[in-house]
Amino acid sequence: MNKYVECPECAALVQPDADVEVGELITCPECGTELEVTAIDPLQVTLAPQVEEDWGE
């Protein structure tokens, strides 16, 4: 597994924990953007979806 992945927001190198799993959220230390792990080998991330309030709907 790659040890680093590039943040799609700021291009900084992010190092997730060694036991990271698909679907896990990690945070870019440079810009603070939440990233969702989409694949492990090779390591890939996307911008995490924004959680929206449903306000009881």
C-alpha positions as CSV (number, residue, x, y, z in Angstrom):
1,M,0.0,0.0,0.0
2,N,1.2,3.5,-0.8
3,K,2.1,5.4,2.4
4,Y,0.9,8.7,1.1
5,V,-2.0,10.0,-1.0
6,E,-2.4,13.5,-2.6
7,C,-5.1,15.7,-1.3
8,P,-7.5,16.5,-4.2
9,E,-8.1,20.0,-2.7
10,C,-4.6,21.3,-2.0
11,A,-2.2,18.7,-3.4
12,A,-0.5,18.1,-0.1
13,L,0.7,14.6,0.7
14,V,-1.5,12.9,3.4
15,Q,-0.4,9.9,5.3
16,P,-3.3,7.8,6.6
17,D,-3.0,5.2,9.4
18,A,-1.5,1.9,8.3
19,D,-4.8,0.1,9.1
20,V,-7.0,2.6,7.1
21,E,-10.1,1.0,5.5
22,V,-12.3,1.8,2.5
23,G,-15.0,4.3,3.6
24,E,-12.9,5.8,6.4
25,L,-12.6,9.5,6.6
26,I,-9.2,11.1,7.0
27,T,-8.4,14.8,7.3
28,C,-5.7,16.6,5.3
29,P,-3.3,18.2,7.7
30,E,-2.6,21.1,5.4
31,C,-6.1,22.4,4.4
32,G,-8.3,20.5,6.9
33,T,-10.5,19.0,4.1
34,E,-12.1,15.7,5.0
35,L,-11.3,12.9,2.6
36,E,-13.0,9.5,2.1
37,V,-10.8,6.5,1.3
38,T,-12.2,4.9,-1.8
39,A,-9.5,2.2,-2.5
40,I,-6.7,0.7,-0.5
41,D,-4.3,-0.8,-3.2
42,P,-3.5,1.6,-4.7
43,L,-4.5,4.1,-2.0
44,Q,-7.1,6.5,-3.4
45,V,-9.3,9.3,-1.8
46,T,-12.0,11.6,-2.8
47,L,-13.5,14.7,-1.1
48,A,-15.8,13.4,1.6
49,P,-19.5,14.1,0.9
50,Q,-20.9,17.0,2.9
51,V,-23.4,15.9,5.5
52,E,-26.7,17.8,5.2
53,E,-29.2,18.3,8.0
54,D,-32.6,16.8,7.2
55,W,-34.3,18.9,9.9
56,G,-36.7,16.1,10.6
57,E,-37.9,15.6,7.1
